[in-house]
């Protein structure tokens, strides 16, 4: 792995790095334009892009309250979209903080195509994965990548996972959240493929995520509702037996927050205790499945003070579940230096910023002196 | 008000009443059959029932995991549905515990009719309210009632609120949660009417409530998802300005739980801070609106121990928000004697079981000696 400068890094917020290494588990790389996929597409799909028969995804709202969905300073001088310039990302994120690894999660989720023309969606997923490997993962050894799939065709998704899953920098399958509940056994071929390839399964909302009453009337309302899609996915995965059926699989929910987890575990456990006769394939308390095999990213971190943060971690009942993410280059970027409340215990801070993600993704420990770099027992390396 | 026996009451769980009076804010009365509404319906609606042209609501699932949706022992010997027999309700609930007031919330929510034939839905709401007043509120002075409305026709709903709102035992307007977001200004006539009648606005899910990914595949899954409808209503009310537009209105969300409230307030505040330009009519932090003018019922209480319960209350930042409810006669009835963790501070226990609801609904203090029964300053009585 490439080590960042050994001098303390300085983020854009001007604070000095406190000496804690960072693994950023939600970094959104982007292509300059849809044309970037053309070299990786076969016909007839290539023609759909070249001739402009399909012009890409958009979102059903504007980001006018923030003047766009991204950090204003993340716009490359070259004019491409935010997140499309590796050198700028390196300067603003990878080297600005002591980032030891950055999990790329993209922005181009073929699930958004829907149930029509699923073969095209699968072709786009494959093209994106090839593009990601060629143009991003090869650029920096700190990058780790996600297998993008079109879950509307689970068999094709499984084939794609088998195709790119063995790449040494690929760590997870990414499922975009729209209105599909991924616990449905329809999607189990995806989980089987992830498990046999030793990959994690990550969820991340798309612009089509909804709350219980729809998307809301305003972007700010929608943004308050985002965690509901993540909570509902966890409930779906638990009730349909994905945790029981795929005992080696681990899940991570990105950009859906984490402070609701105590409630969700209590609620699932209460309902499980009274109604589990309906789902006899679920063999353990939902909270046990969750604590062992589900991880959550911090972003967007809520404004918690020290006492509140510590109480939430205590109510979760584990220091190992929450993992830091910046969400670069989005407007609500959380700085690794300021996203967490000040004066957290060093060990907890290290876990959230680095160690939990390092262990979860089976990454080597780059934060220790060279003679100490071998992993501890039982830690899978990839 | 009728006082329960002065001897300590004994609930079906056999525990001795600890001397704390109870206000139960979610009690589901039911009619014996749809025919009960016939005397209160004008033509042509009466005929719809009498001739069987409409046969009532049903639910899109069964309750097989619990053998029905209600306590088995709540089935009246007369054969009517659970919750339809006042004498049984009195024995099992009102007198079994030291219940000083019970807020009736019904089970027959005309919002479930949808957007067709809204005049019929409004007629059913009126008939139900008349039935409720004649057959329930008159039966026991401990009962307080809800104005049921068909919110799909807000003007008709407002007229109905004006019609029955002045009844001295009516305390709130009840909005059933399906997939409608009540913050939409379309519904503001309902809030105007509630405010001018000095009523609270209560929400309660219906069998058509959904989570962010739909209803789920199982009843247990749906039951885990129920809080999302409540959370989404609060987000909708905040963002659309209902708290700002109706400054005297207070809200209570029933049967959606409460342990998610710290998360929801933090999340709303964070998004408000960065995106409030989009909703300039919202003049205060969402958490300030919520703490001052929103209340939540406990039911279904999650299995919290003392430490967890105290942490949640502390994170909510107020002891005044959570109010106890049994949800009688539903299968997941919470006993006032066992629903809360043992050894809570007496003052907090009294607030949750009694005092918060007493103040919220402006009820006289029936728990003090007679010479002390006058309300404190600023407490509205009705």
Interface residues (C-beta under 8 A of the other chain):
Chain A: X64 X65 X66 X179 X180 X181 X183 X184 X209 X210 X211 X212 X213 X214 X216 X217 X218 X219 X220 X221 X223 X224 X225 X227 X228 X229 X231 X232 X233 X235 X236 X239 X240 X257 X259 X260 X262 X263 X264 X266 X267 X268 X269 X270 X271 X272 X273 X274 X275 X276 X277 X278 X279 X300 X302 X303 X304 X308 X311 X312 X314 X315 X331 X332
Chain B: X64 X65 X66 X179 X180 X181 X183 X184 X209 X210 X211 X212 X213 X214 X216 X217 X218 X219 X220 X221 X223 X224 X225 X227 X228 X229 X231 X232 X233 X235 X236 X239 X240 X257 X259 X260 X262 X263 X264 X266 X267 X268 X269 X270 X271 X272 X273 X274 X275 X276 X277 X278 X279 X300 X301 X302 X303 X304 X308 X311 X312 X314 X315 X331 X332
